């Protein structure tokens, strides 16, 4: 019994070390040689500087024959908004800020809904009444099991 327990513990230990090694290898740091060669960036034939969130100039570089430019600086030149999600290590880009008074359903409809989901948009001439008040923008879930999934991308508060 004691030998069997030792074998099980040894197997678990090997498994933990093996999984930890795989996870470590997936996020390794790698040194690369890049070429900073005074790469110039133009927008509509106007020389531009790429800047980080603090306003510091960031220079593009060349690695293995490909030119790399910082996402935030490049997106700002294209008048795009940028959000970084450190938890998922994801960059979100979008074209414009949503103006005040814009309804979520107009700019970010759900990407998945249940069968009893109903959308109401004033632009489509639809409305609904709830507790005696008429609403012309919104959505209704008709059952406790209904759902609507929205991908907000940190764009709304």
trRosetta pair geometry for C-beta under 8 A, 3 or more apart (Angstrom, degrees):
i j d omega theta_ij theta_ji phi_ij phi_ji
1 4 5.7 -54 -150 34 30 112
1 5 6.5 30 152 -19 64 105
2 5 5.7 -53 -150 35 32 112
2 6 6.5 33 152 -19 64 105
3 6 5.6 -53 -149 36 33 112
3 7 6.4 36 151 -21 65 104
4 7 5.6 -53 -151 34 33 114
4 8 6.5 33 151 -19 65 103
5 8 5.7 -51 -148 35 33 111
5 9 6.3 31 154 -16 65 107
6 9 5.8 -55 -145 40 31 110
6 10 6.2 34 154 -21 65 106
7 10 5.7 -53 -145 36 29 112
7 11 6.4 31 154 -20 63 105
8 11 5.7 -56 -152 35 31 113
8 12 6.4 30 152 -18 65 104
9 12 5.7 -52 -146 36 33 111
9 13 6.3 35 154 -20 65 106
10 13 5.7 -54 -147 37 31 113
10 14 6.4 31 154 -18 65 105
11 14 5.8 -54 -147 37 30 110
11 15 6.3 31 153 -19 64 107
12 15 5.6 -57 -150 37 31 113
12 16 6.3 31 154 -20 67 105
13 16 5.8 -52 -145 35 30 109
13 17 6.3 26 157 -14 64 107
14 17 5.9 -57 -146 41 29 108
14 18 6.0 30 155 -21 65 111
15 18 5.7 -57 -144 38 28 112
15 19 6.2 23 160 -15 65 107
16 19 6.1 -56 -145 39 27 106
16 20 6.1 28 156 -18 63 111
17 20 5.7 -57 -145 40 28 113
17 21 6.3 32 155 -23 64 106
18 21 5.8 -54 -149 32 29 111
18 22 6.6 28 153 -17 63 103
19 22 5.7 -53 -151 35 34 111
19 23 6.3 32 152 -17 67 106
20 23 5.7 -55 -146 38 32 110
20 24 6.2 33 154 -20 66 107
21 24 5.6 -54 -146 37 31 112
21 25 6.3 31 156 -20 65 106
22 25 5.8 -55 -147 36 30 110
22 26 6.5 34 154 -26 63 104
23 26 5.8 -52 -152 28 32 114
23 27 7.2 -6 161 10 62 106
24 27 6.8 -84 -157 51 30 85
24 28 6.9 61 149 -72 67 81
25 28 5.7 -13 -152 -37 39 115
32 63 6.1 31 145 -141 134 129
33 63 7.7 151 91 -125 48 86
34 61 4.2 39 159 155 129 136
34 62 6.5 149 -170 70 79 42
34 63 4.7 -46 -110 -76 89 94
34 68 7.6 -65 -139 36 134 124
35 61 6.3 150 71 -171 44 84
35 62 4.4 -25 63 62 103 99
35 63 7.4 175 17 -72 76 46
36 39 7.8 -107 -158 0 53 93
36 59 5.6 57 -147 115 110 136
36 61 5.2 -49 -83 -108 66 95
36 62 8.0 176 -77 19 23 77
37 61 7.8 109 9 -140 75 55
37 62 6.0 -4 12 7 119 123
38 59 7.6 -56 -108 -153 33 128
39 59 6.8 125 45 180 89 84
39 60 4.2 -73 81 75 137 109
39 61 7.2 -161 5 -82 133 21
39 62 7.0 143 -59 -41 132 94
39 67 6.1 145 -137 -143 155 121
40 47 6.0 -49 -172 -133 114 100
41 47 7.5 104 76 -157 50 56
41 48 5.2 -60 100 66 97 93
41 49 7.7 131 53 -102 110 17
41 50 6.1 60 26 -38 155 102
41 60 6.5 116 -53 -16 113 132
41 69 6.8 91 -90 -120 137 138
41 74 7.9 -124 -150 -102 152 77
41 77 7.1 -94 143 -89 130 166
42 45 5.8 7 174 -120 126 20
42 46 6.3 142 -158 61 78 32
42 47 5.8 -43 -98 -90 78 44
42 48 6.6 138 -121 8 24 90
43 46 5.8 -32 69 59 69 90
43 48 5.1 32 5 -25 104 141
43 77 5.1 -165 -62 -179 143 111
43 78 7.9 -156 -122 -74 131 54
48 77 5.5 95 140 -116 161 121
49 57 4.9 -58 -179 -122 121 106
49 73 7.8 -83 136 -158 54 123
50 57 6.9 94 71 -159 55 63
50 58 4.9 -67 106 66 101 88
50 59 7.6 149 53 -92 110 19
50 60 6.8 89 15 -46 147 85
50 69 6.2 -167 -84 -168 163 99
50 70 5.6 145 154 45 134 105
50 73 2.8 71 -171 159 93 144
50 74 6.4 -5 -122 -53 124 57
50 76 7.7 134 -143 53 66 111
50 77 7.0 -56 -99 -35 78 121
51 54 8.0 -129 171 72 96 50
51 55 5.4 -13 -177 -148 134 34
51 56 6.3 144 -152 69 80 31
51 57 5.8 -48 -95 -94 74 43
51 58 6.5 142 -120 6 20 89
51 72 7.9 -76 95 115 52 103
51 73 5.4 140 37 -110 34 99
51 76 7.0 -52 55 65 86 157
52 55 7.2 -51 67 16 65 17
52 56 5.1 -4 35 56 107 88
52 58 5.5 93 -43 -39 91 123
52 70 6.9 -62 -84 151 79 161
52 72 6.1 70 -133 80 51 137
52 73 6.7 -44 -67 -56 44 100
53 72 6.5 -58 -51 173 77 161
58 70 4.7 14 113 -6 149 146
58 73 5.4 -146 53 -36 118 150
60 67 5.7 28 158 -180 127 97
60 68 6.2 174 -162 85 81 47
60 69 4.4 -31 -104 -94 113 74
60 70 7.5 -132 -89 -5 66 71
61 67 7.5 172 94 -150 28 59
61 68 5.6 -13 64 57 75 98
62 65 7.0 6 -180 -117 104 11
62 66 6.9 159 -153 77 66 33
62 67 5.3 -35 -96 -95 77 62
62 68 7.4 164 -97 12 25 78
63 66 6.0 -29 69 61 69 85
63 68 6.0 9 16 -10 108 124
69 73 6.6 -115 167 81 94 108
69 74 4.7 99 119 -64 121 123
70 73 4.4 65 77 20 106 110
70 74 6.4 175 83 -11 51 91
71 74 6.0 -67 -146 42 24 107
71 75 5.9 20 161 -17 66 112
71 82 6.4 137 131 -134 99 138
71 91 5.4 -40 159 -159 165 160
71 93 7.6 -123 -180 -68 108 117
72 75 5.9 -57 -141 39 26 109
72 76 6.2 29 158 -22 63 107
72 82 4.9 -153 -113 74 73 168
73 76 5.8 -53 -147 33 28 112
73 77 6.8 31 153 -20 61 102
74 77 5.8 -53 -156 31 33 112
74 78 6.7 17 151 -6 65 109
75 78 5.7 -65 -150 46 35 104
75 80 4.1 -87 -170 74 89 109
75 81 7.3 -56 153 75 124 10
75 82 4.7 118 82 -60 155 114
75 93 5.4 -138 -121 -125 133 114
76 79 7.5 35 -174 -81 35 26
76 80 7.3 -97 -68 54 24 66
76 82 7.3 -60 -51 -7 77 122
79 95 7.6 31 108 -168 87 62
79 96 7.7 10 140 -90 100 70
80 93 5.1 15 157 -170 135 99
80 94 6.4 160 -164 77 89 29
80 95 5.9 -52 -113 -108 83 35
81 93 7.1 151 77 -154 54 49
81 94 5.2 -15 55 61 102 84
81 95 7.7 -2 14 68 86 12
81 96 7.3 67 -11 -176 110 4
81 97 6.4 108 -56 -69 139 72
81 155 7.6 102 98 -119 145 94
82 91 6.7 -26 -160 -168 94 97
82 92 7.2 142 -159 78 44 57
82 93 5.9 -13 -101 -100 68 72
83 91 7.4 150 79 -161 49 49
83 92 4.4 -11 60 58 99 107
83 153 6.8 139 52 158 139 83
83 154 4.6 -179 168 83 161 131
83 155 7.4 -130 -19 -71 148 63
84 90 7.6 161 -156 85 48 47
84 91 5.9 -21 -103 -105 69 68
84 92 7.8 -161 -73 21 24 77
85 88 4.8 10 114 42 120 96
85 89 7.3 -69 92 -8 75 10
85 90 4.6 1 53 56 111 92
85 91 7.9 -157 21 -74 76 24
85 92 6.8 58 -16 -15 106 108
85 154 6.7 -177 -73 -28 104 141
86 89 6.8 21 -157 -79 34 53
92 153 4.5 159 -157 -171 146 106
92 154 6.2 150 45 40 155 106
92 155 7.7 -124 137 -53 139 91
94 153 6.8 125 -45 110 127 146
94 155 6.2 16 14 -97 160 133
98 102 4.9 -126 176 65 98 142
98 107 5.4 163 -117 87 122 178
98 155 6.7 90 -9 154 119 112
98 156 7.1 -7 37 -90 147 88
99 102 5.3 104 67 -29 71 117
102 106 5.9 -117 -175 68 86 127
102 107 5.7 43 152 -24 126 128
103 106 4.8 91 68 -1 84 105
103 107 7.6 161 85 5 47 87
103 121 7.4 175 84 -125 145 85
103 137 4.5 -111 -108 178 161 141
103 138 7.9 -103 -162 -64 133 47
104 107 6.6 -81 -149 50 31 88
104 108 5.5 -51 -173 56 74 99
104 150 7.1 -5 168 -139 124 154
104 156 6.7 25 -103 -109 105 164
105 108 7.6 -74 -98 67 14 57
105 109 5.9 45 -161 -98 58 72
105 119 6.0 152 -154 -155 133 111
105 120 8.0 38 123 65 177 48
105 121 5.8 -148 116 -85 129 101
105 137 6.4 -172 38 -171 128 89
105 138 7.1 -173 -25 -110 142 12
105 139 6.3 154 -91 -41 129 105
106 109 8.0 48 -84 -55 4 83
106 121 6.7 123 -77 -135 82 123
106 123 7.1 93 -108 2 111 138
106 137 7.8 -35 -34 -143 103 123
108 150 5.9 72 136 -162 110 108
108 151 7.2 -136 -167 68 112 62
108 152 6.5 70 164 -107 161 56
108 155 7.4 161 -62 68 146 133
108 156 7.5 -116 20 -31 153 134
109 119 7.3 -5 -137 -112 107 154
109 150 7.9 -137 143 -113 21 89
110 113 5.1 91 100 -59 140 98
110 117 7.4 -79 54 175 152 157
110 139 7.7 61 -15 -100 124 174
110 148 4.2 -105 -84 -176 160 91
110 149 5.5 109 -163 63 102 45
110 150 5.2 -76 -102 -74 70 70
111 149 5.9 -57 57 96 81 97
111 150 7.2 128 4 -119 81 29
111 151 5.7 24 -10 -8 132 108
112 147 7.8 6 113 108 90 103
112 148 7.7 166 91 -153 52 41
112 149 4.5 11 57 41 93 119
113 117 3.7 -79 175 28 127 161
113 146 7.7 7 -178 -176 82 90
113 147 6.8 -168 -145 95 49 59
113 148 4.7 0 -109 -108 93 73
113 149 7.3 -151 -71 18 50 71
114 117 5.4 126 58 -31 68 100
114 141 7.3 67 45 -140 121 95
114 143 7.6 -101 116 55 148 107
114 145 6.9 148 -130 119 162 75
114 146 4.2 -145 59 -140 141 65
114 147 5.1 96 -26 36 109 66
114 148 7.5 -89 12 -60 78 57
115 146 7.9 -109 54 -115 52 94
116 141 6.9 77 104 -164 95 54
116 142 4.0 -103 161 46 119 115
116 143 5.1 66 70 5 159 106
116 146 4.7 -94 72 -93 103 129
117 139 6.5 -2 -174 178 91 117
117 140 7.5 154 -159 81 46 53
117 141 6.1 -18 -106 -102 71 67
117 142 7.6 -141 -76 2 25 89
117 146 5.8 160 -66 -176 73 117
117 147 7.5 -51 -71 78 120 32
117 148 5.4 121 -130 -74 138 101
118 128 7.8 107 111 -66 126 142
118 139 6.5 165 87 -160 50 68
118 140 4.6 -8 60 56 102 99
118 142 6.9 67 -4 -42 108 106
119 126 7.5 88 112 82 62 154
119 138 8.0 -169 -154 106 52 36
119 139 4.9 -28 -106 -105 59 96
120 124 7.9 -145 -163 64 39 111
120 126 4.4 -135 -141 118 70 110
120 127 5.9 95 -172 -113 126 21
120 128 5.2 -112 -72 -9 161 104
120 135 6.8 91 103 109 144 92
120 136 6.7 -140 148 -172 107 31
120 137 6.4 -172 105 -127 85 16
120 138 5.2 4 58 60 109 67
120 139 6.5 -179 17 -87 76 39
120 140 7.0 52 -15 -13 113 99
121 124 4.4 71 73 14 99 103
121 126 5.9 56 44 45 50 106
121 136 7.6 25 166 154 21 72
121 137 6.0 35 -125 -116 47 73
122 125 7.4 45 -174 -75 38 23
122 126 7.6 -113 -81 55 24 59
122 127 7.3 43 -97 -76 67 89
122 136 3.9 56 -84 142 94 117
122 137 5.4 -43 -18 -58 96 90
126 136 7.3 138 91 -156 51 65
127 134 5.6 22 164 -179 129 98
127 135 6.3 168 -160 87 81 42
127 136 4.4 -38 -100 -100 99 67
128 134 7.5 168 91 -150 29 59
128 135 5.7 -17 64 61 76 92
128 138 6.9 -95 41 68 117 114
128 140 6.1 147 -106 -45 177 134
129 132 6.8 -2 179 -128 107 11
129 133 6.8 161 -154 78 68 32
129 134 5.1 -34 -96 -95 81 64
129 135 7.4 159 -97 15 29 74
130 133 6.0 -28 68 61 69 84
130 135 6.4 1 15 0 106 121
135 138 5.2 9 138 7 135 132
139 148 6.0 40 123 -44 152 168
141 146 3.8 176 -165 95 94 123
141 147 6.9 41 -125 -73 134 20
141 148 6.6 -130 -75 -13 108 101
142 146 5.8 95 44 -32 62 156
143 146 4.7 114 56 -24 78 101
152 155 5.8 -147 170 38 71 83
152 156 5.3 -90 -160 29 116 105
